[in-house]
Structures are given as C-alpha cells and as structure tokens.
C-alpha cells in the first residue's frame, strides 16, 4: 500500500483518490473474507478476533483518512452526487478539505488525553517478558469452570490440543503474571487468585507494560478510537501488528490451530517458552515506534486544539 506524503501538506485530488483506492484495496483483502465468513457462519480464531473484539467496523477500516495537517484538494462530487469527507471533523473551504481541530469536542479531548496518558506510561515502563502467554491457558483452566456456567471462548472454532487435566497442570505449574486487564477479566474464576497481579479497568494505566502482547495488540484499538485524527496509514500499520500479535497469542495457547495451518508454540516446554519470548521481543520492538508515533500525533492534536 502506498503511504501518504510526509513532506508536504497538500495532496492534489487525483493523488489522494489514488491513495484512498489503494488503501481500500489492501484492507479489503482482510475485510471481504471476514464478510464471507460471517455470511456462511464460519469463524477464524485469529483473523476474526480483530473484527469482533475491537469495535471498529469493516467499513470504517476501509475508509481512508489523511490525518492531521494534510489538506486535500477538493474535487467534484461522486456518482451519488455526494462530496467526500462529509464527517463532522472535516472543514471544507477554498483551500480544500482539512481536519478541523476546532471541532474536537470536550468528550473527545477527554478520551484522547486518557489514551495519550496510557500510551505514554506504557512506553516508559520496564518491559516484562516472563508471562509466556499463560493468559490464554488461564482462560480455559478447569474447563473454564463449566460446571459454574463458564465456557471456553474459542470452542466453536478450534479444539484444545491437550487434555483438560494436562492444561490444568501447566497452569498450576507456571507462575501467572498477566498485567493486562482485558486479558485477566476472561480468566477462569479459579485462575484469578493465582495471578500475581490484579489489574482493573480503573488501574489499567498502572499495570500496562510494553512487552505485553495485548498492550501491543491494543495499539490498533487506541488508534481506531482516535480516528480520523491519527490517519489511516498509522491505523493500518497498527492493525498489521495486531494480526502478528494475535497469531502468536493463539499459537502459544492451549488450542489446536493445525486445521488453519498454524503450528503450536508449546509454551509448556522450555523450548516453546524460548521461542515465545523471542517472538514477543520482536513484536515489542515493532510496537515501540508505532506507540511513539501515536503519542506524538495525539500530543500535537492536544497541544494545538482550542482549550
């Protein structure tokens, strides 16, 4: 996919139309198969996660936005007699089409400040690479207490690759140190007291750290919540990283994904834990500049928007 220009702040009509079309074509390589699976009531344990867990629609992901400080040349209305970028955040004038900071509401400013603060704290925290993906195992501990009304989250799309008794032994033998609230809240009830940390929604900013697979996956979530301000190029790069993180997440889980072409990373073994940590380091290194780009983009937006 072509990237938007970074050295100029004006894009002629034909150029940004081409950028928008290229973005849509690239994104539809992922959204169209998802639509087809939904129509046939099929599920994919890796790909569908980003489209169900994160509340950003397929259509919105396909739409291209230039981001801050980019002016687009106005063009003629399309075949439906509608002009592009009619959202509330855009200003249309003689100079062209631009995101208007003056339209940023107090509610949006509060949300963006919260996200900026969380990202900045996470970026500066010491990474912890000792979790070995055990959060997914804790979610299926003791069959997720099905006798108490629990359930195994991905039962419909993937079977477990080990007997339940062996899964339980792995969870009981390994220390649990999950720092991510949105992972811990899906733990089986019996596994919750075993976790060294007790993150909560209110204290999320005190726990999230840059080695965490879910914190790095969530860069896509935070970018989507800051659209259209951060622009589709950064959003899409966060999405791609989230896909990579989700693949590691599920390959290291207790689920059997061989039907989907994924070999397991057997974190119940020393070799598997070494492989997991190596890949976790790679994802953390890829996430760091993306997180910083998000932080810088939100800083620029907050500093320049009217008080």
N, C-alpha and C positions, 0 to 999 in steps of 0.2 A: 504494500500500500504506500502511496506517495505521502510524504509528510508536508504539512503546511509550511510556508516560508517562515523563517525565524528572523530574517534580517530586514524585512520590510513590514509596513503596517497597512498596506493597501493591496488587495488582490482583485485583479480585473474579473469581470463577470465570467468569461469563458474558463478562466483558471480555477475559480472556486467551484464552479459547476463540475469541472472535471475531478477536483478533489472530493467533492461530495459523492459523485458517482463511484469513484474508486473505493471510498470508504464503505458505501453501501454494498458494493460487490464483494468486498472482503468479509464484511460482517455476515452477510447472508450465507457464506459458507458454513456458518455455525447456526444461524437462526432458522434457516429453511429446513435443515434436518430436524431441528427441535420441533418445528411446527408439524412436520410429517410424523414424528413420534407421538406427539400429542393427539393427532388425528387418528392414529392407529392404536392409541392407548399403550404404547410401549414406553419403557423407561431406560435411561442410561445412567448408571451410578456415578459417572464422572461428569459428563458434559451437561446433563440436565440440572445439576446442583446450582450452577451459577445463574440459571434462569428461573429457579424456584425459590432458592434460599434468599437471594438478593432481589428486592422489589423494584427492579428496573426492567421495563417491558422490552420485548424483542424489537418492537417498532421504534422505541426511543433510542435503543442502541444503534439501530440502523441509520438514524438521522445524524447528519454531520453538523457540527458547530465549530466555528473558528477559534473561540476562546477570546480572552481579553486583548484589548489594544490592537485588534485587527479590524480594518474597515473593508467591507466588501462593496464592490461596485454594484449599484442597483441595475437590475435587468427588467426585461418585460415579464408580465405575468405568464404563468404556465398555461397549459391547455385547459385547466379548470378555472382560468381567469382569477387565480389567486397568486399573491406575491409570496415569496419565501420569507422565512424568519419572521412570522407574524406573532411569535410569542411575546409575552409581556415584558421580557427583559431586553428586547431589541428596540433601538431607535432608528427610524428612517428619516433621512434629511437629504439635503442637496449633496452632501459629501458621500453619502452611501448608507450602508447598513452596519451598525455598530452595537455591541453590548453596552447598555447604559447603566453605569454604577448607581445613578440617582434612583433607579427603580428598585434597588435592593431594599427589601422590607426589614423591619426590626426583627421579625421572626427568623428571616433568612440569615441576618447578621448574627443572631444568637447561635443558630445551628452551625454556621461556618466557623465562628470563634471556638465553639466546642470541639469541632473536628480538628481545627488547626492546633489547638492545645493538646489534644490527644496524640496527634501525629508527632508534634514536636517532643513531647515527653517520651514517646515510644522510641523515637530516633536517637535520643541521647541516653537511653537506658542500656545497661550492660546486657548483652545477649546471653541467653541460657540455652545451650544445645543438649540438654540432658533429658528431654522428655521422651524422645524416641517414638513419638506418635502414639503413645499409650492412651490418648483420649478416646480414640475410636474403639479400643478394646474395653475401656471403662463403660462405654455406652451399651455394650452387649453383655456386660458382666452378669452372670447368673441368668442368662436369657433375658436380660433387662427386666428381671422380676416380673415375668409374665403372669405369675400367679397373683400378683398385686395389681394387675391391669396394665403393666408395661408392654412394650413391644420393641422389636428390633427394627431400626429405622429403614434399612435397605433390604429387608427380607424379600420384597417383591421383585427386585432387580438383580440380586446376587445372593448366593448361598454363603454360609460360613465355611471356611476352609479347614477348620479344626473342630473336633467335638467340643461341646459346651464345657465339659469338665476340664479339658486342656486349656481352653480360653480362660477359665476362671483361675487356674493355677498360674498362668502367665501374669494376670492382673495382680494376683496376691503376692507374686514373687518380685515384681518390679515396683520401684517407688513411683507414685503418681505425683507430678508437679506441674499440672496444667495451669497456665496463667491467664487463659482466655475465657471470659465469662460465657460467651456464646457457644463454647465447646462444653464447659463444665455443666451448664444447665441441662445438657442432654445426657449426662452421666446416669447410669442406673442408680436408683436410690441407695443401694447397698455399697456402691463405689464412692459416693460423695464424701463420706468421712475419711476415706483412705487418701484423698488428695491433700498434698502438703499445703497448698494454697486454697483460699476460699474467696475467689474473685466474685464481685457482684456488679450489677449494672451501674450502681451509683459510684463504685470504686474502680471502675474499669481503667480510668486514667492512671491509677496507682500500680496496676499489675501488668499491663501490656508491654511486651518487650520485643526487640527486632529480630530475634531468632524464631519466634513463634510462627508456625506455618499459617495459622488462622489470622494472625495480625497482618501478615504479608498478603494473604488472600483478600483480606478486607480492604486493601488499598483500592480495589475495584469498587467496593461499596461506598467508601468515602468519596471517591472521585465522582461516582454517579449521583451522590447526594449534593454535590457541588456543581452539577451541570446547570446551565451551559457555560458557567464561568471558567472552568478549567480546560474546556475544549475537548473535542472528540479524539484527537491524536493521543493525548495523555490518558484519557479514559480507556482507549483501546489497548494501549500498552499495559495498563493495569489489569485489564481483562485477560490478556495473554499470560501474564504472570500468574494470575489466579488459576487459570487452567493448569499450568505446570504444578502449582502447589496442590491443587485438588488431586491431580494424578498421584503425586507422592503420598498424599493423605490416605487415599484409598488403597494404593498398592501396599502400604505398610499396615493396613488394617487387618482384621480377622476375616474379612470377606474374600471369597474366591472370584477373581475377575478374569480368569483364564478364558472364559467364553467371550470376553470383549478384547482379548489379545494382550492382556497385561499380566506379566509375571509378578508374583508376590515378592515383596521385600520382607523377609522373615525376621522381624524385629525381636522375635522370641529367641533368636540366636545371636551370638557375638558378631558374626559376620553380617547379619542383617542390620544390626544396630550400627555397625561401622558404615555400611552403605547408606543407611538413612541419614546419619549425621553428615556424611559427605554431601549428599544432595540437599540437605537442609542448609548447609553453609552456602551452597551455590545460589539457592533461592533467596537467602537473606542478603547476599551480596548484590543480587539483581534488584531486590526491593529497595535497598538503601537510596540509590539515586532517584528512583520513582517517588519514594516518600518525600525526599527533599524537594523535588520538583513540585509536588503537591503543596508542601509547606510554603515554598516561595510564591507560588501562584496565589494561595489564599492570603499570604501576608500582603502582597501587592493589592489585592482586591480590598482587604480590610483597611489598609492604610490610605487608600485613595478614594474610598466611598464616603459620601457625606455623613457627618456624625448624626 
